[in-house]
Structures are given as structure tokens and as C-alpha cells.
């Protein structure tokens, strides 16, 4: 009976639950980096964002948005067993187009690391941060 409950009621939803917790952990980690001045700017506000995309005519969600008067950081948190590829970063950049008038930065969090193309892109672009381990 207990095995059946675990297999049918808990396991199918475990990654979804952990994904939401992972997003909170990532946001908390950014707060630590902000407090220790280890980000490109010191943000004043941070949270999740969802709303209408006037260009795509659909609802959008961004896991993390942190900003001050001049800068904005967009974050995506991926709790999955494969490396994050360029489609995740490109999607985040596309979503960020709704926001104008601030200098934009991007942070990707990944449980399983990043594809080589993402690493190479981040090396060439200082406005992209990649985090797979939490170090202070």
C-alpha cells in the first residue's frame, strides 16, 4: 500500500515540487550574492514575474527578476537531469524584451550544468551568469 502511494501519488510530482523549492533557493542565493556585492549591480527588489507579453500575445513567467533604477537581472532555474542548452537562454532573453529602459543581465541556474554552447556564450558575454553550485 505505501509503495503504491509513493509510486503513484508522490514520485510523479516530485520534480515539480522540487523545482519550485529550487527556485526559492536560487532567489535566496542571489540575495546572498547581492548582500556581499558579488553581482554586476546591487538590486533593490527581487521576485518572480508573470504577465502579458504584448509581442507574443500570451502570458509569460520569469522565475527571477531583480532590479534597481538602472539595471535588471532575469533568472531561470532548471531542476532537471540534463544540461541547460541555448534554447533556455534564448527563451529568457526573448521574454526580457518586454522590459526596456534598463541594462539587462541574465542568470541561469542548473542542477545538471550547462551545454558547451551556453558556457562558451557566457564566456563571451559578461552579462550572462551561470550557476550550478552554490558558493559564497
N, C-alpha and C positions, 0 to 999 in steps of 0.2 A: 504493500500500500504506500509506504513512504517513498520507495523507489519510483513508483508510478507518478506520484505528485512531483518529485524532483524532475523527472524526465519530461513530463507533460505540462507542468504549470510553472516551473522555475527556470529550467535551462533555456527554453525558447526566448525568454525575456531578459536573461542575464546581461547580455552585451548591451542591450538598450538601456537598462538600469545603470550599468557601469559607465556607459557613455555619458550619461547626464552627470554622474558624480565626477567623472574625469574633467568635464567642462568646468565644474566648480573648482576643482583642484588647480586647473590651468589658470583660472582667473585669480585665485589666491596666490599662485606663484608669480603672476605678473604684478600683483600688489607688493610682494616682497621685493621684486626687482625694481619697482618704482621707488619704494622707500629707500633702497640702497643705491639709487641713481645708476642702475645698470641697463637702462633703456635709452633709446635715442632722445627722449624727452620725458619730462615729469608730467604724467597725466593727472587731471583733476577729477575726472569721472570715469567709471568703468561699469560695464554691464553687458547684457545680451541685447540684441536689437532685432526687431521684426517689424515689417511694414510693407507698404506697397512699392513696387518698382515701376515707376511710370514708363520706363523704356520697354520693359518686358511685359508689362500689364499683368503682373502676378505678385503674390505675396512672397517675400524673401525673409530669410532668417540668417543672422550672422552671430556665431557663437559668442564672440567677444568684440566689443567696441570700447576703446579707451581714448580719451581726448583731453586737450586743453584748448586755448583760444586759437592756436596756430597749427596744431598737429592732430592727427587722428591715426589710431592703430586698429587694424582689423585682424581678428584672430579666428582660426579654425582649429578645432580639436578633434582628432581622429583616434578613436579607440577601436582598432581593428588589427587583424593579423597579417596585413600586407603593408608594404611601404607606401607612403603618400607619394603620388605622382603629380605631374604638372597640371593635370585636369583639376585637381583640388585648388591649387594656387590660382590658376586661370579663372576658376569659378569665383573665388574670393575677390580677385581683382575686378571681375565683372560686376559683382554685387556692390563693390565700393564706389562704382561710377555714379551712384545716386548722390553721393556726398561730394560737394565741391568745396572750394574756398579754404581748404586746409592741406598741409603737407601730409602725404599718406605713407604709412608703414604697414607691413604685414607680418604676422607671426603664425607659423604653423606648428602645432603640437602633434606628435605622433607617438603612439605606443611602440610601433614597429620600425621606426626610422623612415628614411626618405630615399626615393629613387635617385640614381646618379644625376639625372637631368635636373631635378629640383636642387640638389646640392650645388651643382655647377652654376645654376641660375642664381642662387643665393650668394655664392662667392663673388659673382659679377655685379650683384645689386645689393648695396648696403642697406636698402630699405626693407629687405626681407630677412626675417629671423627664423631659424629652425631650432626647435627644442624637442628633444626626445628623452632627455634626462633632466631631472630637477636638481640643479646645483646652485648654491647660494654663494 
